[in-house]
Amino acid sequence: MKTEEVKFQSETERLVLRPLQNQDYEQWLEGCRNRFPSQYKYDDDKMDLSEWTQKKFNDDVVAKLQGLADRDEAYVFGVFRKSDQKHVGKVEFGTIMRGEFQWGLLGYTIHNQYWRKGYGKEAVKEALNIAFQNLHFHRIEANINVDNNPSIKLVESVGMEFECIRKGFIFEFDEWTDNLVYYLNSK
């Protein structure tokens, strides 16, 4: 799917979801810069932003994400608050398989200074609509560490269903870890 087909934005009551653009640099930088220190195991540490210039953002974020979308490999949507255009995070879909499967993988990150405000649920719910209606996926799944309770609660809150445990599925924290698989199919 070419990005000409997905050059759009989608809005909820409080949020705007859309592909990142060059002019988002300052909001993106502020969102990353204002993150709190890591709150738990699955919360990323603060980024070293010392080398992140407008050019680096344009080349290493916007252009690369555009290329992934052009090749139908991944679609990343910045999540912005309507009220002040603050960048609160992202929701992304990786294409696992097209053809008769139309199968994608969901990922999301909300900057930790915006947690516990319902932004994650609101963004993921709207992003799933985008995945089914605009990106034409039939199945979306989320692979979640077995002890990542906030993520489990989030996907369950948007209607995703538990399917199985994939044993030794991903290598992280210096070991092969199990993941829970949650899924949602288009209606």
Z-matrix of the N, CA and C atoms (Angstrom, degrees):
N
C 1 1.441
C 2 1.521 1 108.81
N 3 1.282 2 116.92 1 125.35
C 4 1.468 3 121.47 2 179.91
C 5 1.517 4 110.43 3 -79.94
N 6 1.338 5 115.47 4 147.20
C 7 1.460 6 119.33 5 -176.23
C 8 1.520 7 112.58 6 -66.76
N 9 1.317 8 119.55 7 -17.72
C 10 1.459 9 119.17 8 174.62
C 11 1.530 10 109.03 9 -55.90
N 12 1.347 11 115.56 10 -32.60
C 13 1.451 12 120.71 11 -178.68
C 14 1.523 13 112.29 12 -76.62
N 15 1.330 14 118.54 13 -19.54
C 16 1.459 15 120.63 14 -175.69
C 17 1.521 16 112.35 15 -117.99
N 18 1.326 17 117.34 16 19.99
C 19 1.463 18 121.03 17 174.41
C 20 1.516 19 107.60 18 -79.80
N 21 1.302 20 115.63 19 85.34
C 22 1.444 21 121.50 20 -177.74
C 23 1.512 22 108.16 21 -153.06
N 24 1.295 23 114.49 22 171.06
C 25 1.446 24 118.84 23 170.49
C 26 1.510 25 107.42 24 -131.56
N 27 1.300 26 115.14 25 157.00
C 28 1.448 27 121.01 26 179.56
C 29 1.517 28 107.39 27 -128.85
N 30 1.311 29 116.13 28 142.89
C 31 1.454 30 120.20 29 -175.96
C 32 1.516 31 111.26 30 -124.33
N 33 1.316 32 113.97 31 146.72
C 34 1.456 33 121.83 32 171.00
C 35 1.522 34 106.31 33 -113.78
N 36 1.312 35 116.31 34 -168.97
C 37 1.467 36 119.50 35 178.86
C 38 1.531 37 111.34 36 -59.49
N 39 1.340 38 117.30 37 -39.78
C 40 1.467 39 120.20 38 -174.46
C 41 1.517 40 115.16 39 -118.54
N 42 1.335 41 118.01 40 -10.44
C 43 1.455 42 121.07 41 -169.57
C 44 1.522 43 113.03 42 -126.49
N 45 1.327 44 114.78 43 158.01
C 46 1.461 45 123.51 44 170.22
C 47 1.514 46 106.77 45 -122.69
N 48 1.322 47 116.87 46 130.15
C 49 1.463 48 122.92 47 175.14
C 50 1.510 49 107.72 48 -114.17
N 51 1.343 50 116.35 49 129.09
C 52 1.464 51 120.46 50 178.28
C 53 1.517 52 109.02 51 -164.23
N 54 1.328 53 116.02 52 160.33
C 55 1.469 54 118.62 53 174.69
C 56 1.528 55 110.32 54 -59.26
N 57 1.320 56 116.49 55 144.58
C 58 1.459 57 120.90 56 177.30
C 59 1.515 58 110.36 57 -65.95
N 60 1.333 59 116.21 58 145.14
C 61 1.456 60 122.96 59 179.31
C 62 1.521 61 108.77 60 -127.35
N 63 1.329 62 116.16 61 161.73
C 64 1.468 63 120.38 62 -178.63
C 65 1.523 64 112.08 63 -52.85
N 66 1.317 65 117.40 64 -38.59
C 67 1.463 66 120.15 65 -177.10
C 68 1.530 67 113.48 66 -72.34
N 69 1.335 68 118.38 67 -0.76
C 70 1.467 69 122.09 68 177.82
C 71 1.523 70 112.92 69 -87.70
N 72 1.320 71 117.05 70 -0.29
C 73 1.471 72 120.88 71 -174.20
C 74 1.530 73 112.85 72 -51.99
N 75 1.311 74 118.20 73 -51.64
C 76 1.475 75 120.76 74 -175.63
C 77 1.532 76 111.53 75 -63.49
N 78 1.331 77 117.48 76 -42.85
C 79 1.465 78 120.18 77 178.58
C 80 1.523 79 110.99 78 -65.80
N 81 1.332 80 116.77 79 -41.67
C 82 1.459 81 121.68 80 178.69
C 83 1.530 82 109.78 81 -62.42
N 84 1.316 83 115.91 82 -47.54
C 85 1.465 84 121.24 83 -179.53
C 86 1.532 85 110.66 84 -60.32
N 87 1.315 86 116.69 85 -44.83
C 88 1.470 87 120.19 86 179.73
C 89 1.528 88 111.31 87 -63.48
N 90 1.332 89 117.06 88 -42.67
C 91 1.466 90 120.45 89 178.27
C 92 1.519 91 112.01 90 -60.04
N 93 1.330 92 116.84 91 -43.57
C 94 1.464 93 121.15 92 178.78
C 95 1.531 94 111.16 93 -70.40
N 96 1.289 95 116.46 94 -42.15
C 97 1.468 96 121.85 95 -176.86
C 98 1.534 97 111.62 96 -64.69
N 99 1.318 98 117.31 97 -35.19
C 100 1.455 99 121.41 98 -174.68
C 101 1.524 100 114.49 99 -90.00
N 102 1.321 101 116.09 100 6.54
C 103 1.469 102 118.83 101 176.54
C 104 1.522 103 109.95 102 -60.69
N 105 1.315 104 115.15 103 145.12
C 106 1.456 105 120.55 104 172.41
C 107 1.517 106 108.34 105 -76.35
N 108 1.343 107 118.67 106 162.65
C 109 1.467 108 119.24 107 172.13
C 110 1.531 109 109.48 108 -56.17
N 111 1.311 110 116.62 109 157.71
C 112 1.455 111 122.20 110 -178.38
C 113 1.529 112 110.73 111 -48.75
N 114 1.326 113 115.62 112 132.17
C 115 1.460 114 121.30 113 -176.73
C 116 1.526 115 113.46 114 -94.55
N 117 1.321 116 117.04 115 -22.77
C 118 1.462 117 121.05 116 177.44
C 119 1.519 118 108.79 117 -167.72
N 120 1.300 119 115.74 118 179.56
C 121 1.467 120 123.65 119 -170.75
C 122 1.529 121 114.13 120 -49.36
N 123 1.313 122 118.38 121 -39.86
C 124 1.465 123 120.88 122 -174.30
C 125 1.525 124 113.70 123 -99.86
N 126 1.295 125 116.43 124 13.18
C 127 1.455 126 121.97 125 176.79
C 128 1.523 127 107.44 126 -99.51
N 129 1.324 128 116.95 127 122.57
C 130 1.459 129 121.30 128 -178.82
C 131 1.526 130 111.20 129 -63.44
N 132 1.319 131 114.65 130 145.38
C 133 1.457 132 119.86 131 172.54
C 134 1.522 133 109.05 132 -67.72
N 135 1.314 134 115.74 133 164.39
C 136 1.460 135 120.19 134 175.56
C 137 1.522 136 109.49 135 -60.05
N 138 1.317 137 115.60 136 141.59
C 139 1.469 138 121.20 137 179.11
C 140 1.524 139 109.97 138 -78.66
N 141 1.328 140 115.62 139 148.65
C 142 1.461 141 119.90 140 168.83
C 143 1.528 142 106.10 141 -81.09
N 144 1.296 143 115.93 142 109.98
C 145 1.461 144 121.64 143 -174.54
C 146 1.520 145 112.83 144 -100.65
N 147 1.321 146 117.12 145 7.19
C 148 1.464 147 120.53 146 -173.23
C 149 1.528 148 113.33 147 -61.78
N 150 1.310 149 118.24 148 -27.25
C 151 1.468 150 120.60 149 -178.35
C 152 1.531 151 112.80 150 -105.44
N 153 1.322 152 116.72 151 7.15
C 154 1.455 153 120.01 152 -178.45
C 155 1.518 154 110.68 153 -86.80
N 156 1.316 155 115.43 154 98.64
C 157 1.457 156 123.30 155 176.83
C 158 1.525 157 108.96 156 -98.00
N 159 1.309 158 115.87 157 172.08
C 160 1.466 159 120.42 158 175.24
C 161 1.525 160 109.98 159 -57.67
N 162 1.346 161 117.43 160 -43.96
C 163 1.465 162 121.37 161 -179.27
C 164 1.526 163 111.00 162 -62.37
N 165 1.334 164 117.08 163 -45.14
C 166 1.468 165 120.70 164 179.38
C 167 1.531 166 110.49 165 -61.34
N 168 1.326 167 116.86 166 -42.52
C 169 1.466 168 121.00 167 177.15
C 170 1.531 169 110.13 168 -61.03
N 171 1.341 170 116.99 169 -47.33
C 172 1.468 171 120.95 170 179.74
C 173 1.516 172 111.37 171 -58.59
N 174 1.357 173 116.05 172 -45.61
C 175 1.466 174 121.29 173 -174.86
C 176 1.526 175 113.05 174 -80.39
N 177 1.345 176 116.84 175 -46.00
C 178 1.461 177 121.12 176 -171.71
C 179 1.516 178 114.04 177 -89.97
N 180 1.302 179 117.88 178 -14.53
C 181 1.458 180 120.18 179 178.30
C 182 1.531 181 109.39 180 -116.20
N 183 1.303 182 117.71 181 -68.92
C 184 1.467 183 121.04 182 -172.26
C 185 1.533 184 111.57 183 -61.21
N 186 1.320 185 117.84 184 -52.37
C 187 1.472 186 120.31 185 -177.10
C 188 1.528 187 111.42 186 -65.32
N 189 1.325 188 117.38 187 -40.79
C 190 1.474 189 119.57 188 179.95
C 191 1.523 190 111.77 189 -66.17
N 192 1.326 191 116.19 190 -41.63
C 193 1.462 192 118.97 191 178.44
C 194 1.523 193 111.26 192 -66.49
N 195 1.318 194 116.61 193 -36.76
C 196 1.463 195 120.73 194 176.21
C 197 1.533 196 110.22 195 -62.03
N 198 1.326 197 116.00 196 -42.25
C 199 1.468 198 120.25 197 178.12
C 200 1.520 199 112.28 198 -63.30
N 201 1.326 200 116.96 199 -41.32
C 202 1.470 201 120.22 200 177.72
C 203 1.524 202 110.71 201 -62.31
N 204 1.325 203 116.60 202 -41.53
C 205 1.465 204 120.21 203 178.05
C 206 1.526 205 110.93 204 -66.85
N 207 1.331 206 117.11 205 -41.70
C 208 1.471 207 120.74 206 178.72
C 209 1.527 208 111.37 207 -58.80
N 210 1.326 209 116.36 208 -34.51
C 211 1.470 210 121.40 209 -179.42
C 212 1.536 211 112.08 210 -91.82
N 213 1.326 212 117.47 211 4.64
C 214 1.468 213 122.77 212 -179.52
C 215 1.530 214 111.79 213 58.59
N 216 1.340 215 115.70 214 33.62
C 217 1.468 216 119.80 215 178.40
C 218 1.521 217 111.65 216 -94.18
N 219 1.328 218 117.42 217 -37.24
C 220 1.462 219 121.12 218 -178.85
C 221 1.521 220 109.48 219 -160.74
N 222 1.319 221 114.18 220 152.96
C 223 1.460 222 122.36 221 177.86
C 224 1.521 223 107.33 222 -132.26
N 225 1.318 224 116.45 223 121.81
C 226 1.460 225 121.54 224 -177.88
C 227 1.524 226 108.11 225 -118.70
N 228 1.315 227 114.66 226 127.40
C 229 1.456 228 121.85 227 -178.95
C 230 1.517 229 109.33 228 -114.50
N 231 1.329 230 115.85 229 121.24
C 232 1.442 231 120.08 230 171.49
C 233 1.521 232 108.60 231 -69.11
N 234 1.331 233 114.88 232 145.30
C 235 1.459 234 120.82 233 178.51
C 236 1.530 235 107.05 234 -112.54
N 237 1.320 236 115.87 235 121.78
C 238 1.468 237 122.65 236 -176.70
C 239 1.518 238 109.71 237 -124.48
N 240 1.316 239 116.12 238 143.26
C 241 1.468 240 120.14 239 173.25
C 242 1.519 241 108.71 240 -75.29
N 243 1.311 242 116.45 241 135.09
C 244 1.465 243 120.70 242 177.96
C 245 1.518 244 111.30 243 -63.94
N 246 1.309 245 117.06 244 -40.23
C 247 1.458 246 121.59 245 -170.66
C 248 1.526 247 113.36 246 -62.81
N 249 1.345 248 117.51 247 -36.13
C 250 1.467 249 119.69 248 -175.18
C 251 1.531 250 113.46 249 -140.73
N 252 1.328 251 117.31 250 7.63
C 253 1.476 252 123.63 251 178.84
C 254 1.531 253 113.52 252 62.79
N 255 1.339 254 118.44 253 20.48
C 256 1.470 255 121.29 254 176.55
C 257 1.520 256 108.85 255 -66.67
N 258 1.329 257 115.98 256 137.32
C 259 1.465 258 121.89 257 175.79
C 260 1.523 259 107.81 258 -80.27
N 261 1.322 260 117.09 259 114.11
C 262 1.463 261 120.38 260 -176.81
C 263 1.523 262 113.02 261 -102.56
N 264 1.334 263 118.17 262 -10.96
C 265 1.457 264 119.61 263 178.89
C 266 1.512 265 112.15 264 159.29
N 267 1.332 266 114.46 265 -154.59
C 268 1.469 267 120.17 266 -179.39
C 269 1.517 268 110.12 267 -150.89
N 270 1.316 269 115.30 268 156.97
C 271 1.457 270 123.32 269 169.58
C 272 1.514 271 105.63 270 -129.83
N 273 1.329 272 115.64 271 137.08
C 274 1.462 273 118.91 272 -176.36
C 275 1.520 274 111.46 273 -136.58
N 276 1.321 275 113.72 274 154.17
C 277 1.457 276 121.99 275 175.16
C 278 1.512 277 108.77 276 -128.36
N 279 1.314 278 116.39 277 127.24
C 280 1.448 279 121.63 278 171.80
C 281 1.510 280 108.41 279 -100.56
N 282 1.312 281 116.68 280 139.51
C 283 1.458 282 119.96 281 177.45
C 284 1.525 283 108.26 282 -83.09
N 285 1.324 284 116.05 283 118.20
C 286 1.467 285 120.46 284 176.32
C 287 1.522 286 109.08 285 -85.63
N 288 1.334 287 116.42 286 -50.19
C 289 1.461 288 120.04 287 -178.59
C 290 1.524 289 108.97 288 -158.85
N 291 1.298 290 116.49 289 138.45
C 292 1.465 291 121.71 290 175.39
C 293 1.528 292 108.70 291 -101.15
N 294 1.317 293 117.61 292 -140.03
C 295 1.469 294 121.30 293 -178.71
C 296 1.519 295 110.50 294 62.18
N 297 1.314 296 115.74 295 -135.44
C 298 1.464 297 119.31 296 -177.58
C 299 1.525 298 113.89 297 -75.46
N 300 1.348 299 116.99 298 -1.87
C 301 1.468 300 119.90 299 -179.66
C 302 1.538 301 113.16 300 -96.78
N 303 1.330 302 118.14 301 -46.71
C 304 1.466 303 122.31 302 -176.92
C 305 1.538 304 110.28 303 49.76
N 306 1.330 305 115.11 304 60.05
C 307 1.464 306 123.80 305 -166.93
C 308 1.517 307 109.72 306 -118.19
N 309 1.330 308 115.86 307 127.12
C 310 1.457 309 120.93 308 -179.08
C 311 1.515 310 112.78 309 -130.64
N 312 1.313 311 114.84 310 164.34
C 313 1.456 312 123.42 311 -178.38
C 314 1.521 313 109.32 312 -116.57
N 315 1.311 314 117.21 313 130.60
C 316 1.451 315 124.48 314 -178.98
C 317 1.523 316 111.24 315 -94.40
N 318 1.333 317 115.33 316 137.46
C 319 1.457 318 121.64 317 170.88
C 320 1.518 319 108.75 318 -140.30
N 321 1.313 320 117.38 319 156.27
C 322 1.463 321 120.70 320 -178.58
C 323 1.516 322 109.94 321 -158.67
N 324 1.313 323 115.09 322 150.42
C 325 1.453 324 122.81 323 174.97
C 326 1.520 325 107.34 324 -146.08
N 327 1.302 326 115.80 325 126.27
C 328 1.456 327 121.67 326 172.18
C 329 1.524 328 106.03 327 -112.91
N 330 1.335 329 117.19 328 128.24
C 331 1.460 330 120.09 329 177.89
C 332 1.527 331 108.83 330 -54.22
N 333 1.341 332 116.36 331 135.24
C 334 1.461 333 119.21 332 -170.89
C 335 1.530 334 114.94 333 -64.73
N 336 1.308 335 118.89 334 -17.39
C 337 1.465 336 119.66 335 175.64
C 338 1.530 337 111.59 336 -72.43
N 339 1.348 338 116.74 337 -9.34
C 340 1.464 339 121.30 338 179.22
C 341 1.526 340 112.93 339 -111.00
N 342 1.315 341 117.39 340 10.68
C 343 1.459 342 120.57 341 179.77
C 344 1.524 343 111.04 342 -68.00
N 345 1.334 344 113.63 343 159.51
C 346 1.463 345 123.69 344 174.91
C 347 1.528 346 113.02 345 63.19
N 348 1.318 347 115.21 346 30.34
C 349 1.460 348 120.78 347 176.13
C 350 1.536 349 110.92 348 -121.31
N 351 1.341 350 116.71 349 1.81
C 352 1.455 351 120.96 350 179.97
C 353 1.522 352 114.75 351 83.22
N 354 1.350 353 117.62 352 4.85
C 355 1.463 354 119.84 353 -178.82
C 356 1.529 355 112.38 354 -66.12
N 357 1.326 356 116.47 355 -38.58
C 358 1.463 357 119.44 356 -179.49
C 359 1.517 358 111.53 357 -60.70
N 360 1.310 359 116.00 358 -50.30
C 361 1.467 360 120.34 359 179.90
C 362 1.523 361 110.97 360 -61.20
N 363 1.319 362 116.66 361 -45.65
C 364 1.463 363 121.25 362 -178.45
C 365 1.535 364 110.95 363 -62.71
N 366 1.329 365 116.73 364 -42.85
C 367 1.466 366 120.91 365 -179.11
C 368 1.517 367 111.86 366 -69.36
N 369 1.316 368 117.59 367 -45.25
C 370 1.470 369 120.68 368 -178.19
C 371 1.523 370 110.62 369 -66.20
N 372 1.314 371 117.01 370 -40.92
C 373 1.469 372 119.92 371 178.88
C 374 1.529 373 110.71 372 -59.67
N 375 1.329 374 116.53 373 -45.47
C 376 1.468 375 119.81 374 179.27
C 377 1.530 376 111.01 375 -68.80
N 378 1.315 377 116.65 376 -38.78
C 379 1.470 378 120.19 377 179.36
C 380 1.527 379 111.24 378 -62.76
N 381 1.321 380 117.75 379 -35.49
C 382 1.467 381 119.98 380 176.66
C 383 1.528 382 110.37 381 -63.94
N 384 1.324 383 117.19 382 -37.55
C 385 1.468 384 119.65 383 174.15
C 386 1.525 385 110.53 384 -59.92
N 387 1.337 386 116.80 385 -43.47
C 388 1.465 387 121.43 386 177.62
C 389 1.524 388 110.22 387 -60.24
N 390 1.317 389 116.15 388 -44.86
C 391 1.471 390 120.94 389 -177.51
C 392 1.524 391 111.71 390 -59.93
N 393 1.317 392 116.63 391 -42.45
C 394 1.460 393 119.98 392 -177.50
C 395 1.533 394 112.15 393 -81.52
N 396 1.304 395 118.06 394 -43.05
C 397 1.457 396 120.83 395 -173.58
C 398 1.526 397 113.93 396 -84.20
N 399 1.326 398 117.04 397 -39.08
C 400 1.458 399 119.85 398 -173.81
C 401 1.526 400 113.57 399 -104.05
N 402 1.318 401 117.04 400 -34.52
C 403 1.473 402 120.12 401 -179.50
C 404 1.523 403 111.70 402 -95.17
N 405 1.306 404 117.31 403 -8.53
C 406 1.465 405 124.72 404 172.51
C 407 1.528 406 113.43 405 62.87
N 408 1.326 407 116.63 406 34.54
C 409 1.459 408 119.62 407 169.90
C 410 1.521 409 108.33 408 -77.78
N 411 1.334 410 115.49 409 150.04
C 412 1.458 411 120.70 410 172.64
C 413 1.530 412 110.46 411 -100.57
N 414 1.313 413 116.29 412 -36.96
C 415 1.465 414 121.04 413 -177.62
C 416 1.529 415 108.79 414 -126.34
N 417 1.324 416 115.54 415 130.73
C 418 1.459 417 121.90 416 172.70
C 419 1.513 418 106.77 417 -120.13
N 420 1.314 419 116.16 418 133.06
C 421 1.455 420 118.35 419 174.30
C 422 1.515 421 110.37 420 -126.90
N 423 1.324 422 113.93 421 156.48
C 424 1.459 423 122.61 422 175.33
C 425 1.519 424 107.08 423 -123.04
N 426 1.322 425 116.12 424 132.28
C 427 1.456 426 121.47 425 176.53
C 428 1.520 427 107.07 426 -106.92
N 429 1.337 428 116.39 427 119.86
C 430 1.460 429 121.51 428 -169.83
C 431 1.524 430 109.74 429 -128.03
N 432 1.328 431 115.92 430 136.60
C 433 1.460 432 119.61 431 174.89
C 434 1.529 433 109.92 432 -58.27
N 435 1.326 434 116.19 433 142.63
C 436 1.467 435 121.08 434 -173.51
C 437 1.527 436 113.09 435 -61.02
N 438 1.321 437 118.00 436 -23.02
C 439 1.463 438 120.69 437 -178.98
C 440 1.531 439 113.31 438 -107.43
N 441 1.333 440 117.43 439 15.75
C 442 1.461 441 120.84 440 178.91
C 443 1.534 442 109.28 441 -93.38
N 444 1.317 443 115.48 442 74.04
C 445 1.465 444 121.36 443 -174.02
C 446 1.529 445 114.41 444 -60.29
N 447 1.344 446 120.14 445 -40.33
C 448 1.468 447 117.49 446 178.10
C 449 1.537 448 112.86 447 -60.71
N 450 1.324 449 117.17 448 -38.85
C 451 1.459 450 120.13 449 179.50
C 452 1.526 451 111.04 450 -70.12
N 453 1.310 452 116.60 451 -38.96
C 454 1.474 453 120.42 452 177.01
C 455 1.525 454 109.91 453 -60.15
N 456 1.324 455 116.75 454 -46.89
C 457 1.473 456 120.74 455 179.55
C 458 1.523 457 110.79 456 -61.69
N 459 1.330 458 117.20 457 -39.37
C 460 1.459 459 120.10 458 -179.06
C 461 1.520 460 111.17 459 -62.83
N 462 1.340 461 117.88 460 -51.78
C 463 1.471 462 118.41 461 -177.05
C 464 1.522 463 112.13 462 -65.84
N 465 1.329 464 116.89 463 -34.99
C 466 1.461 465 118.81 464 176.37
C 467 1.525 466 110.83 465 -65.53
N 468 1.339 467 116.95 466 -35.80
C 469 1.465 468 120.66 467 -178.49
C 470 1.531 469 112.98 468 -67.92
N 471 1.335 470 117.90 469 -21.71
C 472 1.472 471 120.51 470 178.39
C 473 1.525 472 111.83 471 -100.09
N 474 1.332 473 116.85 472 9.85
C 475 1.459 474 120.71 473 173.30
C 476 1.516 475 116.21 474 94.56
N 477 1.319 476 118.30 475 6.36
C 478 1.465 477 118.93 476 177.04
C 479 1.533 478 108.96 477 -73.91
N 480 1.325 479 115.69 478 146.55
C 481 1.460 480 121.00 479 -175.87
C 482 1.520 481 111.05 480 -111.06
N 483 1.324 482 115.55 481 143.33
C 484 1.461 483 121.26 482 176.30
C 485 1.524 484 108.59 483 -69.00
N 486 1.333 485 115.84 484 133.91
C 487 1.458 486 120.08 485 178.68
C 488 1.515 487 112.17 486 -112.40
N 489 1.342 488 117.49 487 -50.87
C 490 1.459 489 119.65 488 -174.95
C 491 1.529 490 110.59 489 -167.17
N 492 1.313 491 114.79 490 177.10
C 493 1.461 492 121.74 491 170.88
C 494 1.520 493 107.24 492 -109.98
N 495 1.322 494 117.04 493 127.73
C 496 1.465 495 121.12 494 173.47
C 497 1.522 496 106.66 495 -96.87
N 498 1.311 497 114.97 496 114.22
C 499 1.467 498 122.12 497 -176.62
C 500 1.525 499 110.05 498 -76.49
N 501 1.325 500 115.57 499 136.28
C 502 1.460 501 120.86 500 176.86
C 503 1.516 502 112.35 501 52.23
N 504 1.317 503 116.85 502 44.88
C 505 1.460 504 121.43 503 -168.66
C 506 1.523 505 113.99 504 -82.78
N 507 1.325 506 118.23 505 -36.12
C 508 1.455 507 120.30 506 -175.61
C 509 1.524 508 109.75 507 -135.88
N 510 1.328 509 115.45 508 141.07
C 511 1.459 510 120.61 509 178.56
C 512 1.516 511 109.23 510 -90.65
N 513 1.318 512 116.06 511 109.07
C 514 1.464 513 122.15 512 177.26
C 515 1.521 514 108.61 513 -151.97
N 516 1.312 515 115.39 514 157.13
C 517 1.459 516 121.52 515 -177.43
C 518 1.530 517 110.38 516 55.92
N 519 1.339 518 115.90 517 35.46
C 520 1.469 519 123.81 518 177.71
C 521 1.528 520 114.36 519 63.50
N 522 1.328 521 117.12 520 26.75
C 523 1.464 522 120.19 521 176.19
C 524 1.523 523 109.80 522 -158.20
N 525 1.321 524 115.79 523 162.30
C 526 1.463 525 121.16 524 174.29
C 527 1.517 526 107.78 525 -81.48
N 528 1.315 527 116.10 526 122.50
C 529 1.457 528 120.82 527 -175.23
C 530 1.523 529 111.56 528 -111.98
N 531 1.321 530 114.72 529 153.43
C 532 1.459 531 121.98 530 176.94
C 533 1.520 532 109.42 531 -81.02
N 534 1.318 533 116.17 532 150.64
C 535 1.463 534 122.04 533 175.37
C 536 1.520 535 109.91 534 -130.99
N 537 1.316 536 114.77 535 144.15
C 538 1.457 537 121.66 536 170.51
C 539 1.525 538 106.77 537 -85.02
N 540 1.312 539 116.49 538 140.85
C 541 1.459 540 120.89 539 176.43
C 542 1.521 541 108.29 540 -109.84
N 543 1.336 542 114.78 541 122.32
C 544 1.452 543 122.75 542 173.06
C 545 1.520 544 106.65 543 -113.72
N 546 1.339 545 116.84 544 148.25
C 547 1.462 546 119.02 545 -178.72
C 548 1.523 547 110.55 546 -143.31
N 549 1.322 548 113.90 547 162.15
C 550 1.452 549 122.76 548 170.89
C 551 1.514 550 107.17 549 -146.69
N 552 1.322 551 116.30 550 132.79
C 553 1.462 552 122.06 551 176.42
C 554 1.516 553 109.51 552 -103.81
N 555 1.342 554 115.63 553 151.51
C 556 1.464 555 119.65 554 176.52
C 557 1.523 556 108.76 555 -64.30
N 558 1.279 557 113.94 556 155.90
C 559 1.485 558 119.57 557 -177.06
C 560 1.497 559 110.37 558 -81.83
